[in-house]
Amino acid sequence: MKYFLIGWLFTLMSSLIWPTLPSVFLLMGCLVVSILCIKHYPFVTGCCLALCWLSWQAHTYQKAVYQLSLSGRYHSIEGTVTAVSKNTYRQHFLLKINQIDQTTVSLFSHRMIRLSQYHRNHQPLTDLNIGDRVLVRASLKPAHASLDQGIFNYQRALVAQNIIALGTTYNITIQTVSTSYRSQLIKRLQTAFQNIPQASVMQALTTGIKSDIPYRERQLWMQAGVGHLLAISGLHLGILAFWGGLLGRLCSRFLPFKWRIWCEMLGAILCALGYGSLAGWPVSAQRAMIMLLIWLMVRRCWLWISHLDCWLIAIFGVTLLWPLSILSGGLWLSFGAILLIYFLLWLCPWSGWRRLLFLQMGLWIGLLPLQVSLFGYISWLALPLNLVAIPLFSFVIIPLLLLGVISLVLGGSFATLFFSPVGIILSLLNKALFIVFAQVPVMVPVPKATGLLFSLILIIGLCGLAKPHRRWWIALSIWLLWPAKPALLDGWWVHFLDVGQGLAVVVESNHHAILYDTAARYPSGFSYARSVIQPFLMDRGDLTVDKIILSHADNDHAGGYPFLRRHYPEAQVIRGADPRFKTHNCQGNYHWQQLVLTLIQPEVVAGHVNDQSCMLLISDGFHRILLTGDIEKDAEDWWVLHRWQQVDGISVPHHGSQTSSSSIWLKQLQPHWAVASSGFLNAYHLPAASVVERYRKLHIPFYNTAMLGQVSVHLYTSGSDLVSYRKDIAPFWYNRGFLLENSHGSGW
């Protein structure tokens, strides 16, 4: 059995790096092999069955995305709300599909759509609650996300959550308001939480609804390394199961011994089930419940199997029910933490408080590689904060909230007596976090390679601490710490980042960088500068930003400037002649990192403000790259009359609009390649099909970040290489997209 489970898990883990999904014929062959090997080769059977099960689920997911894309953009969807998140400007919600366009399609049934509703004409947002059955008129796009180095892989998260489309609503009709006991209890809890400090955090801890927690406060908890305490997870369910088991044991004191065990187990299960139901059963709680049930059955039914076997059975159960969840970072964090606890218990030579300290230290260190890989930073205060916060939540906050909920269910008026102390404690904890955050940098962004090496050193050091007689632990740790000069690739890079309908280009040379445009920032607070540009710079080795060039003042080009200015105050700022800028200094030549930078300001008197874009010509004596901003035909005509220079590559002007990329301009430049930065299926229909065709007729390879993700060009003395995120950097099946072959301008 163990070998079957190991084979199952091994194959599912390998799916993270599959370039494509196996064909139907290969899956049929694997199914036959699994039957033939079921008796003597359980590992092979586990591998083959996992391959078939995951591939079938992934194929049906891709087919659902593709079929929805063929059915047009505007749809009428009937479904059930499963999650809601609100702020001042908009609300996001997940909708489980029942019908699309008044038709039940089995391929779409029980799949998810992530929808957004925005304030329009001062109309209030629809008051949606989990469990409501609604009819929505929306504009949909197939599930798709920006992909760049160093950022959170939202594309993979969409697949893991079975979300087949993203959309914007135009009309929402609530057909049936949820009348479940859970929704009624949530309303009673919200009433009870009124006038109590930190009511939003208490609501998150009891019901799983985190949307009311202010963004700044939620980010503070996350960056301090205690954000996991706000999300319903295995820790919370385990705490409730512990107290439920203890309550069951107290209630069965006068029963025969054989009944006490069952009462303890029943108390643990009932408390965990009640808590999970109140929280709406998020995926993390479902995983934890399966793990708890398996553990209780194994330990309380005298099935003596190892901790590893119990862990394997649990992860098998979860991935059998939700095979695509193997792509979820949450699954790896939760099951990785459990496996790490088993390892630390085996490793730890101490008992008592030193054992608990070692476990907490080991969890922080052991999960660092996952934290760095997923989020790109290390919270150095996470260890001391968790040493305080986890016992506080386990023995004070969660039990008091449990007693308050029980009091409310029983109709008592004592719930406030339990909730008020919790509000005071959470308020003091929140104030302490703000004070610490104001004094010292709690979050330390690190390049992934550096962070992973640092994590490995700490893990080896921890093992050496627990097993000091094995001196080779310490020797290996010292060897890893020995300073070594990092190898640098010859030449320089131009990175066209995937920032939706906007532009952000990073020119990299000798660990320094120039930013050409900063992409968009939105009223909701979302900024590509924060979510894409800064993480990318960190992932490339924490590049030093020397210059920030703003071609013109449109939001999709200059929106991220305030954020980047705060983080890189030493960088020189160069602005184009856009009249919306108070000053402009786009002129002259600069020698920078063995490159020559030529700032070009088109001298266009009458014309669109786009023609005032500051252009940048980069040369190393062998190659010339031209970054064009949003110039249009007037600026292109000026270039033809005054510049007469050929280049190796260009950024496609104005995202590929019909008012730019004139034939005479392209014929004069004769670029070897062109990169367009545009949003996936954007409302402007850019790049225009006629423009893409113009490049094709002139035999200029055309690349589109909307289709390929980040596009990077490596230039060196003897030539150049062009790579893209989806095709070359991370060419995995869930990243490659499902519509590339059907979309113009993909570059494939």
C-alpha positions in Angstrom: 0.0 0.0 0.0 2.8 2.4 0.9 4.5 2.0 -2.5 1.2 2.6 -4.3 0.8 5.8 -2.4 4.4 6.9 -3.0 4.0 6.2 -6.7 0.7 8.2 -6.7 2.3 11.2 -5.0 5.5 11.1 -7.0 3.5 11.3 -10.3 1.3 14.1 -9.1 4.4 16.1 -8.0 6.0 15.5 -11.4 2.9 17.2 -13.0 4.3 20.6 -11.8 7.0 20.3 -14.5 5.1 18.5 -17.3 5.6 20.5 -20.6 2.3 19.1 -22.0 -0.5 16.8 -20.9 -0.2 13.1 -22.0 -2.2 12.1 -25.1 -5.3 9.9 -24.8 -3.5 6.9 -26.3 -0.7 7.2 -23.7 -3.3 7.3 -20.9 -5.0 4.2 -22.3 -1.7 2.4 -22.3 -1.0 3.5 -18.7 -4.4 2.2 -17.6 -3.6 -1.2 -19.1 -0.2 -1.2 -17.4 -1.7 -0.3 -14.0 -4.0 -3.3 -14.2 -1.2 -5.7 -15.2 1.1 -4.4 -12.4 -1.5 -4.1 -9.6 -0.4 -7.2 -7.8 3.4 -7.2 -8.0 4.4 -3.6 -8.8 2.2 -1.3 -6.7 4.5 1.7 -7.2 4.0 1.4 -11.0 0.3 1.1 -10.5 0.2 4.2 -8.3 2.2 6.1 -10.9 -0.1 5.0 -13.8 -3.4 5.6 -12.1 -2.3 9.1 -10.8 -1.2 10.0 -14.4 -4.6 8.9 -15.8 -6.6 10.6 -13.1 -4.8 14.0 -13.1 -4.5 14.1 -16.9 -8.2 13.4 -17.4 -9.2 16.2 -14.9 -6.7 18.6 -16.6 -7.9 17.7 -20.1 -11.6 18.3 -19.1 -10.6 21.6 -17.5 -8.8 22.8 -20.6 -11.7 21.7 -22.8 -14.1 23.7 -20.6 -11.9 26.8 -20.9 -11.6 26.3 -24.7 -15.4 25.7 -25.2 -16.3 28.7 -23.2 -14.0 30.9 -25.3 -15.7 29.8 -28.5 -19.2 30.6 -27.2 -18.7 34.4 -27.3 -17.9 37.0 -24.7 -21.2 38.0 -23.1 -23.1 35.4 -21.1 -25.9 34.9 -18.7 -24.7 32.7 -15.9 -26.8 31.1 -13.2 -25.0 29.8 -10.2 -24.3 29.8 -6.4 -22.0 32.3 -4.7 -19.2 30.4 -2.9 -16.9 33.3 -1.8 -17.2 37.1 -1.6 -14.6 39.8 -1.2 -15.4 43.5 -1.0 -13.7 46.9 -0.7 -14.6 50.5 -1.4 -14.4 50.2 -5.2 -15.6 46.8 -6.1 -16.4 43.3 -5.0 -15.0 40.0 -6.2 -17.0 36.8 -5.9 -16.7 33.1 -7.0 -19.7 31.6 -8.7 -20.2 27.9 -9.0 -21.8 27.3 -12.4 -25.3 25.7 -12.7 -26.3 27.0 -16.1 -24.8 29.2 -18.8 -27.1 31.0 -21.3 -30.0 29.0 -19.8 -28.4 25.7 -20.8 -27.0 23.1 -18.6 -23.7 21.9 -20.0 -22.0 19.0 -18.1 -18.6 20.3 -19.1 -19.2 23.6 -17.2 -21.2 22.2 -14.2 -19.6 22.8 -10.8 -16.8 24.7 -12.4 -15.9 28.2 -11.0 -16.0 31.7 -12.5 -14.4 34.6 -10.7 -16.5 37.8 -11.3 -16.0 41.4 -10.4 -18.6 44.1 -9.8 -17.6 47.7 -9.9 -19.4 50.9 -8.8 -21.2 52.2 -12.0 -23.0 55.6 -12.1 -22.9 55.8 -8.3 -25.0 52.6 -7.9 -24.3 50.6 -4.8 -22.8 47.1 -5.0 -25.2 44.2 -4.8 -25.3 42.8 -1.3 -24.1 39.2 -2.0 -23.7 36.5 0.6 -22.2 33.0 0.4 -24.9 30.6 -0.6 -27.0 33.0 -2.6 -28.3 31.7 -5.9 -27.9 34.5 -8.6 -28.4 35.2 -12.2 -25.5 37.2 -13.6 -25.0 39.0 -16.9 -21.3 39.3 -17.5 -18.5 39.7 -19.9 -16.1 36.7 -19.6 -12.6 36.0 -20.6 -11.0 32.5 -20.4 -8.9 31.9 -17.3 -5.6 33.8 -17.9 -3.1 35.7 -15.9 0.1 37.8 -16.3 3.3 35.7 -16.0 6.7 37.1 -15.1 9.7 35.9 -13.2 9.5 36.4 -9.5 5.7 37.0 -9.2 3.0 34.8 -7.7 1.8 32.4 -10.4 -1.9 33.3 -10.5 -2.3 31.3 -13.7 -1.5 28.1 -11.8 -3.8 29.2 -8.9 -6.7 29.5 -11.3 -6.2 26.0 -12.5 -5.9 24.7 -8.9 -9.2 26.3 -8.0 -11.0 25.0 -11.1 -11.7 28.6 -12.2 -12.4 28.5 -16.0 -13.1 32.2 -16.6 -12.8 35.7 -15.2 -15.3 38.4 -15.9 -17.0 41.7 -15.1 -20.7 41.8 -14.2 -23.2 44.2 -15.8 -26.3 43.0 -14.0 -26.9 40.8 -10.9 -30.2 39.4 -9.9 -30.5 37.5 -6.7 -32.9 34.6 -7.3 -32.7 32.9 -3.9 -31.3 34.4 -0.8 -29.4 31.9 1.3 -31.6 30.9 4.3 -29.2 28.3 5.7 -28.5 28.2 9.4 -24.9 29.3 8.7 -26.0 32.5 7.0 -28.4 33.3 9.9 -25.6 32.5 12.4 -23.2 34.8 10.6 -25.7 37.7 10.8 -26.1 37.1 14.5 -22.3 37.0 15.0 -21.9 40.3 13.0 -24.5 41.8 15.4 -22.6 40.5 18.4 -19.3 41.8 17.1 -20.6 45.4 16.8 -18.8 47.9 19.0 -16.0 45.4 19.7 -12.5 46.2 18.5 -11.0 44.0 15.8 -14.5 42.8 14.8 -13.3 42.1 11.3 -10.5 39.8 12.5 -12.9 38.0 14.8 -15.3 37.5 11.9 -12.5 36.0 9.9 -11.5 33.6 12.7 -15.1 32.4 13.2 -16.7 32.5 9.7 -13.7 32.6 7.3 -14.9 36.0 5.8 -11.7 38.1 5.6 -13.0 40.7 3.1 -13.8 43.2 5.9 -10.2 43.3 7.2 -8.5 46.5 6.0 -6.0 45.8 3.3 -3.1 47.5 5.2 -3.9 45.4 8.3 -4.1 42.2 6.3 -0.8 42.9 4.6 0.8 43.7 8.0 -0.2 40.3 9.4 1.1 38.5 6.2 4.4 40.3 6.1 5.0 39.7 9.8 4.6 36.0 9.2 1.4 35.5 11.2 -1.1 35.9 8.4 -1.8 32.1 8.4 -3.6 32.7 11.7 -6.3 34.7 9.9 -7.1 32.0 7.4 -9.2 28.9 8.5 -6.7 26.1 8.2 -5.5 22.9 9.7 -4.1 24.8 12.8 -7.6 26.2 13.6 -9.4 22.9 13.0 -6.8 21.0 15.0 -7.2 23.5 17.9 -11.0 23.0 17.8 -10.6 19.2 17.6 -8.3 19.3 20.7 -10.7 21.3 22.8 -13.7 19.2 21.5 -11.8 16.0 22.4 -11.1 17.4 25.8 -14.7 18.4 26.3 -15.8 14.9 25.2 -13.4 13.3 27.7 -14.7 15.5 30.5 -18.3 14.6 29.7 -17.5 10.8 29.6 -15.7 10.7 33.0 -18.3 8.4 34.5 -18.6 6.1 31.5 -16.8 2.8 31.0 -13.2 3.2 29.6 -14.1 1.8 26.2 -16.7 4.5 25.7 -14.4 7.3 26.8 -12.3 7.0 23.7 -15.3 7.1 21.4 -16.7 10.1 23.3 -13.4 12.0 23.0 -13.2 11.2 19.2 -16.9 12.2 18.8 -16.3 15.5 20.5 -13.3 16.3 18.4 -15.1 15.4 15.1 -18.2 17.4 16.1 -16.2 20.5 17.0 -14.2 20.3 13.8 -17.3 19.7 11.7 -19.1 22.6 13.3 -16.2 25.0 12.8 -15.7 23.9 9.2 -19.4 24.4 8.4 -19.4 27.8 10.0 -16.4 28.8 8.0 -18.0 27.6 4.7 -15.6 24.8 4.2 -12.7 26.5 2.4 -10.4 24.1 0.6 -7.8 24.4 3.4 -10.4 23.3 6.0 -11.5 20.4 3.8 -7.9 19.2 3.6 -7.5 19.5 7.3 -10.8 17.6 8.0 -9.8 14.7 5.8 -6.4 14.6 7.6 -8.1 14.7 11.0 -10.6 11.9 10.1 -7.9 9.7 8.8 -5.8 10.3 11.8 -8.6 9.6 14.2 -9.6 6.4 12.4 -6.0 5.2 12.4 -5.2 6.1 16.0 -8.5 5.4 17.7 -9.3 2.2 15.9 -6.0 0.7 16.8 -4.7 0.6 13.2 -1.0 0.9 14.0 0.6 2.5 11.0 3.5 4.9 10.8 3.1 8.7 10.7 4.4 8.7 7.1 1.7 6.2 6.1 -1.0 8.4 7.8 0.3 11.4 5.9 0.4 9.6 2.6 -3.2 8.3 3.0 -4.4 11.9 3.8 -2.7 13.5 0.8 -4.0 10.6 -1.3 -7.6 11.3 -0.1 -7.3 15.0 -0.9 -5.8 14.6 -4.3 -8.3 11.9 -5.2 -11.1 14.3 -4.5 -9.4 17.5 -5.9 -6.5 16.3 -8.2 -5.8 19.8 -9.6 -5.2 21.0 -6.0 -1.7 19.6 -6.4 -0.9 22.9 -8.1 -2.0 24.9 -5.0 0.7 26.4 -2.8 -1.7 26.1 0.1 -1.7 22.3 -0.2 2.1 22.2 -0.1 2.3 24.6 2.9 -0.3 22.6 4.9 0.9 19.1 4.2 4.6 20.2 4.1 4.1 21.6 7.7 2.6 18.3 8.9 5.4 16.2 7.3 8.0 18.7 8.8 6.5 18.2 12.3 6.8 14.5 12.0 10.5 14.9 11.0 11.2 17.4 13.8 9.7 15.1 16.4 12.0 12.3 15.2 14.9 14.7 15.1 14.4 16.5 18.5 16.4 15.1 21.4 14.7 17.3 24.0 11.4 17.4 25.9 9.2 20.0 27.6 9.5 23.6 26.6 12.7 23.1 24.7 10.9 20.6 22.5 8.2 23.1 21.7 10.8 25.8 21.0 12.6 23.4 18.7 9.4 22.6 16.9 8.5 26.2 16.3 12.0 27.1 15.2 12.1 24.0 12.9 8.7 24.9 11.3 9.9 28.5 10.6 13.2 27.3 9.1 11.7 24.3 7.3 9.0 26.3 5.5 11.4 29.1 4.4 12.0 27.5 1.0 8.3 27.3 0.3 7.8 30.9 1.5 10.6 32.2 -0.6 9.5 30.3 -3.6 5.9 31.4 -3.3 6.2 35.0 -2.0 9.8 36.1 -2.5 10.5 37.4 1.0 11.6 36.3 4.5 9.9 37.6 7.7 12.6 37.5 10.3 10.1 38.3 13.1 7.9 35.3 12.2 9.7 33.0 14.6 9.3 35.1 17.8 5.9 36.3 16.8 4.6 32.8 16.3 6.1 31.7 19.5 3.8 34.2 21.2 0.8 34.2 18.8 0.2 30.4 18.3 -0.1 29.6 22.1 -2.2 32.7 22.5 -4.6 31.7 19.7 -4.6 28.0 20.8 -5.3 28.5 24.5 -7.0 31.8 24.7 -8.5 33.4 21.5 -9.9 30.3 19.7 -11.4 28.7 22.9 -13.0 32.0 23.9 -14.5 32.4 20.4 -15.7 28.8 20.6 -17.5 29.5 23.9 -19.0 32.7 22.5 -20.3 30.9 19.4 -21.8 28.1 21.6 -23.4 30.7 23.8 -24.9 32.4 20.8 -26.2 29.1 19.4 -27.8 28.2 22.7 -29.6 31.6 22.7 -27.7 32.9 25.7 -26.8 36.5 26.3 -23.3 35.9 27.5 -21.6 35.8 24.1 -20.3 39.4 24.5 -18.5 38.3 27.7 -16.4 35.9 25.7 -16.0 38.1 22.6 -14.9 41.3 24.3 -11.6 40.0 25.8 -10.8 38.6 22.4 -11.3 42.0 20.8 -9.0 43.6 23.4 -6.2 41.0 22.9 -6.4 41.3 19.1 -6.3 45.0 19.3 -3.2 45.0 21.5 -1.5 42.5 19.2 -2.4 44.6 16.1 -1.0 47.8 17.7 2.2 46.0 18.7 2.6 44.8 15.1 2.2 48.4 13.8 4.7 49.7 16.3 7.3 47.1 15.4 6.7 47.6 11.7 7.2 51.4 12.0 10.6 50.9 13.7 12.2 48.0 11.8 11.8 46.4 8.4 9.9 43.2 9.3 9.8 41.9 5.8 13.0 41.3 3.9 12.6 40.8 0.2 15.2 38.4 -1.2 16.1 36.9 -4.6 14.7 33.4 -4.7 18.1 31.8 -5.3 19.6 33.6 -2.3 16.6 32.9 -0.1 16.7 29.2 -1.0 20.4 29.0 -0.2 19.9 30.8 3.1 17.1 28.4 3.9 19.2 25.4 3.1 22.0 26.6 5.4 19.5 27.1 8.3 18.0 23.7 7.8 21.5 22.1 7.9 22.4 24.1 10.9 19.2 23.0 12.7 20.0 19.3 12.0 23.5 19.9 13.3 22.1 21.4 16.4 19.8 18.4 17.0 22.5 15.8 16.1 25.8 17.5 17.2 27.7 14.2 17.0 27.3 14.3 13.2 30.0 16.9 12.5 29.5 16.8 8.8 26.3 18.9 9.2 28.4 21.8 10.5 31.1 21.3 7.9 28.5 21.4 5.0 26.9 24.5 6.5 30.3 26.3 6.6 31.1 25.2 3.0 27.8 26.7 1.8 28.6 30.0 3.7 32.0 30.3 2.1 31.9 33.4 -0.1 31.8 32.8 -3.8 31.7 35.3 -6.7 28.4 34.8 -8.6 28.7 34.0 -12.2 27.5 36.7 -14.5 26.3 36.1 -18.0 28.0 38.0 -20.8 26.1 40.8 -22.4 22.9 42.6 -21.4 19.1 42.1 -21.3 15.9 43.8 -22.3 12.9 42.4 -20.4 9.4 43.2 -21.7 7.2 42.5 -18.6 3.7 41.1 -18.9 1.7 43.9 -17.3 -1.6 43.7 -19.0 -2.7 46.7 -21.1 0.4 48.8 -20.3 4.1 49.0 -20.7 7.1 48.2 -18.4 10.5 47.4 -19.8 13.6 46.6 -17.7 17.0 47.1 -19.3 19.5 45.0 -17.3 23.3 45.1 -17.3 26.0 44.3 -14.7 23.4 44.0 -11.9 22.0 47.5 -12.7 18.7 48.4 -14.3 16.8 51.1 -16.2 13.0 51.1 -16.0 11.3 52.3 -19.1 7.7 53.0 -18.1 6.0 51.7 -15.0 2.7 50.1 -16.1 -0.7 51.0 -14.6 -2.1 51.6 -11.1 -5.8 51.3 -10.3 -8.2 53.0 -7.8 -8.6 49.6 -6.0 -5.0 50.0 -4.9 -3.6 47.3 -7.3 -0.4 48.4 -8.9 1.8 46.5 -11.4 4.8 48.2 -9.9 4.1 46.5 -6.6 3.0 43.2 -7.9 5.2 42.7 -10.9 8.1 45.2 -11.4 9.6 45.1 -7.8 9.3 41.3 -7.4 10.9 40.9 -10.8 13.8 43.2 -9.9 14.3 41.2 -6.7 14.2 37.9 -8.5 16.9 39.0 -10.9 19.2 39.6 -7.9 17.9 42.8 -6.3 18.9 45.0 -9.3 20.1 48.5 -8.6 17.7 50.9 -10.4 19.7 53.8 -11.9 17.1 55.5 -14.1 13.3 55.6 -14.4 12.1 56.8 -17.8 8.5 57.9 -18.2 7.6 58.1 -21.9 4.4 60.0 -21.2 1.8 60.5 -18.5 -0.9 58.0 -19.4 -1.7 55.7 -16.5 -0.8 52.5 -18.3 2.8 53.9 -18.7 3.3 56.1 -15.6 0.8 54.8 -13.0 3.4 52.8 -11.0 5.9 55.7 -10.7 4.9 56.9 -7.2 5.5 53.4 -5.7 8.8 53.0 -7.5 10.0 56.5 -6.6 9.4 55.6 -2.9 11.4 52.4 -3.2 14.2 53.7 -5.5 14.7 57.3 -4.4 18.2 57.5 -5.8 17.1 56.7 -9.4 17.3 59.6 -11.9 13.9 60.4 -13.4 13.5 61.3 -17.1 10.2 62.5 -18.4 8.9 63.0 -22.0 7.4 66.2 -23.3 3.9 65.3 -22.3 2.3 68.6 -21.1 0.8 66.8 -18.1 4.4 66.6 -16.7 5.6 69.7 -15.0 9.1 69.2 -16.3 10.6 67.2 -19.1 14.2 66.2 -19.8 14.1 63.7 -22.6 17.3 64.7 -24.4 21.0 63.8 -24.7 23.2 60.8 -24.7 24.3 58.8 -21.7 27.0 56.2 -21.2 25.7 53.6 -18.8 27.2 50.2 -18.0 29.1 50.0 -21.3 26.0 50.9 -23.2 25.1 54.1 -25.0 21.6 55.5 -24.2 20.1 58.0 -26.6 17.0 59.8 -25.5 14.9 60.9 -28.4 12.0 63.4 -28.1 10.0 63.6 -31.4 9.6 67.2 -32.5 5.9 67.0 -33.4 4.1 70.3 -33.0 0.5 69.3 -33.9 -0.6 65.8 -33.0 -1.8 63.5 -30.3 -0.1 63.6 -26.9 1.1 60.1 -27.6 3.5 61.5 -30.2 5.2 63.3 -27.3 6.4 60.0 -25.9 10.1 59.9 -25.0 11.9 57.2 -27.0 15.0 55.4 -25.9 17.6 54.0 -28.3 20.1 51.5 -26.6 23.3 50.5 -28.3 26.3 48.4 -27.4 28.2 48.9 -30.7 26.8 45.7 -32.1 23.0 45.9 -31.4 20.5 48.7 -31.3 17.1 48.4 -29.5 14.4 51.1 -29.8 11.7 51.6 -27.1 8.9 53.7 -28.5 6.3 54.4 -25.9 3.0 55.3 -27.5 4.2 57.1 -30.6 1.8 57.2 -33.6 2.2 58.1 -37.3 3.2 61.7 -36.9 6.2 60.8 -34.7 7.1 57.9 -37.0 7.1 60.3 -40.0 9.4 62.6 -38.0 11.7 59.7 -37.4 11.8 58.8 -41.1 12.7 62.4 -42.0 15.4 63.0 -39.3 16.8 59.8 -37.9 17.4 57.2 -40.7 18.7 54.5 -38.4 18.1 50.7 -38.5 17.7 48.8 -35.3 17.7 45.1 -34.2 14.5 45.2 -32.3 11.6 47.5 -31.2 8.8 47.7 -28.8 5.6 47.9 -30.9 4.3 51.5 -30.7 1.0 52.1 -28.9 0.5 48.4 -28.2 -0.1 47.7 -31.9 -2.8 50.3 -32.6 -3.9 51.1 -36.2 -2.5 54.6 -35.8 1.1 53.4 -35.5 3.6 51.0 -37.1 3.4 52.5 -40.5 4.9 50.5 -43.4 7.5 53.2 -44.3 8.7 53.5 -40.7 9.1 49.7 -40.4 10.8 49.5 -43.8 13.4 52.0 -42.7 14.0 50.5 -39.2 14.1 46.9 -40.6 13.9 45.3 -37.1 14.7 41.6 -36.6 11.9 41.3 -34.0 9.1 43.4 -32.4 7.5 43.0 -29.0 3.9 44.2 -28.2 2.8 44.8 -24.6 -0.9 44.3 -24.4 -3.7 42.9 -22.2 -5.2 39.5 -22.9 -8.4 40.0 -25.0 -8.3 43.7 -24.1 -11.3 46.0 -24.8 -9.3 47.9 -27.4 -8.7 44.8 -29.6 -4.9 45.5 -29.6 -2.7 44.6 -31.3 -4.9 45.2 -34.3 -5.1 42.3 -36.8 -4.1 44.6 -39.6 -1.0 45.7 -37.8 0.0 42.1 -37.0 -0.5 41.3 -40.7 1.7 44.3 -41.7 4.6 42.9 -39.6 4.1 39.5 -41.1 4.2 40.8 -44.7 7.5 42.6 -43.9 8.9 39.3 -42.3 9.3 40.8 -38.9 8.7 38.3 -36.1 6.0 39.6 -33.8 5.8 38.7 -30.1 2.9 39.6 -27.8 3.2 39.5 -24.0 -0.5 38.8 -23.7 0.1 35.4 -25.3 3.7 34.7 -24.2 4.0 36.3 -20.8 7.3 38.1 -20.1 9.5 38.4 -23.2 13.3 38.7 -22.5 16.0 39.4 -25.1 19.6 38.6 -24.2 22.1 40.5 -26.3 25.8 39.7 -26.5 28.7 40.3 -28.8 28.2 37.3 -31.1 24.4 37.5 -31.3 21.1 37.5 -29.3 18.5 35.2 -27.9 14.8 35.8 -27.3 12.9 33.8 -24.7 9.4 34.0 -23.3 8.0 32.9 -20.0 5.3 30.6 -21.2 7.4 29.0 -24.0 11.0 28.9 -22.6 11.4 30.1 -18.9 8.6 28.0 -17.4 7.1 26.0 -20.3 4.7 24.0 -18.2 1.3 22.8 -19.3 -0.7 25.1 -16.9 1.4 28.1 -18.0 1.3 27.7 -21.7 -2.3 28.8 -22.0 -5.1 27.2 -24.0 -5.7 29.7 -26.7 -2.3 30.4 -28.1 -2.8 28.7 -31.4 -6.1 30.5 -31.9 -4.9 34.0 -31.2 -3.1 36.4 -33.6 0.2 37.9 -32.6 1.2 35.1 -30.4 4.7 34.7 -31.8 4.3 30.9 -31.8 
